[in-house]
Amino acid sequence: MTWFRRSAHPEDQLSAYADGELDGRAHSAVEAHLAGCDDCSRLLEELQAAKLALTELPRLEPRRSFVLGPEHAVASRPERRRASFTFAPAAALTVLMALLFVDAVDFSGGSSNDSFSSAGSTANSRSESAATALDSQTQLESTAGGTAASDASAPTAGGAAAPEAGGGATSALAPPVEQPGDGLDKSAIEEPAGDDGAGESGTSGAGVTQDEAQSRGQSALTDDSSDGPPLLRILEAVAAIVLVASSVVVFGPRLIRRGAR
Amino acid sequence: MVLQDDRPRRARDGDLSAFNELVVDYQSLVYNLCYRMLGQAQAAEDTAQEAFVSAWRNIASFRGESFRPWLLRIAANLCRDELRRRVRRPSSSLDSALEAGVPEPPDDDPLPEEEALAAELRSNLETALLELPLEQRTAIVLCDVEGLDYAEIATAMKTSLGTVKSRISRARLRMRDVMLRQPELLPARFRQGG
């Protein structure tokens, strides 16, 4: 057989032509070429003969059936459930991230809110000051030297409330106050229970009172918000547990199967 | 082959009986692919069984496309794995695999000489098939033995139409060369058509 320059003859198209797999334009081009090329026409016939010979190879029947038994039904169902449950880890992760975000915003938002509502909080504290003044004083004395972190929020409120009104308004809500030796306590104790002690009371204890009022406002607010974090912590823990559990359920068997292969 | 459309969907939903109906319809197809790929009846049966088990376990990955190429892809991949295992086990020679082939199917009132020639031609073709590069063998078996079109073959082999066309072209040229080495084996219709 004489072979021709590959570029001149569509040899690589002839099998597809024989199989009817060329699109209209390519089919027409090959057909036109075949009309004028005996060698390609002969090659096409030989390729068609090879195709026919393969097609006529005996079709064999297996000696047994490959139908699956009932044990496969039990094994397969979890696949389907797991496939529909795949969203669970993603959902749990989303919820957890949202809770963490809210938690973070809550802490930062609480301090910023203080700047707006400290006056209001002190006003409120004034209204409650009479009832809580003695309590706050007691707290101030007993918790002198409390930790700075917790004290920064709540204690200041309690400390501020006492001097202002002569009775820290929200001091009852506040955990131990921060700085006993601050003079704040003293001023609180010494300050007569007054109505105007709050924001303006800074004059009597002078700057100390003002500082106390502001800090108590802050701590009051943070005290109010102190109900949030524990609940958020619980929700975060639940979301984390769901995330871990669903991940194990969804991805565990897949990893095991891959390891078995 | 025309099949009810809802059986693959029901199988994907967990209906084993629907899947087994598909097994009955396709087991010959899958077995023949495995046999033509591996050249050994026992290995073909084992691989075909494994293909159906694997298809059932991964039925959730069936996205509603044509079931036949999806199933044959699984079978072809398992055949490829088996052939690679054979390469790592040198004791499994191709010759011994061919010798373990299935018995000849009976012909309808054949002439002895014609039958002998036909048998020899088949043997040559089967040997040539097993000597093809794996990807060419897969493509030509799916096309000429199993009757898939190029689009189905592309799906089954997870490749492009152009690659399928190239592989089939090369494989068929080689098969043609095998036949031309012994033209006396070719039936008259082949010679006249050639």
Interface residues (C-beta under 8 A of the other chain):
Chain A: M1 E11 D12 Q13 L14 S15 A16 D19 E21 R42 E45 E46 L47 Q48 A49 A50 K51 L52 A53 L54 T55 L57 P58 R59 L60 E61 P62 R63 R64 S65 F66 V67 L68 P70 H72 A73 A75 S76 R77 E79 R80 A83
Chain B: R12 D13 G14 L16 F19 N20 V23 V24 Q27 S28 V30 Y31 N32 Y35 R36 A41 A44 E45 A48 Q49 F52 V53 W56 R57 N58 I59 A60 V102 E104 P105 L121 R122 L125 E126 L129 I140 C143 D144 V145 G147 D149 Y150 K165 S166 I168 S169 R172 L173 M175 R176 M179 L180 L186 F190 G193 G194
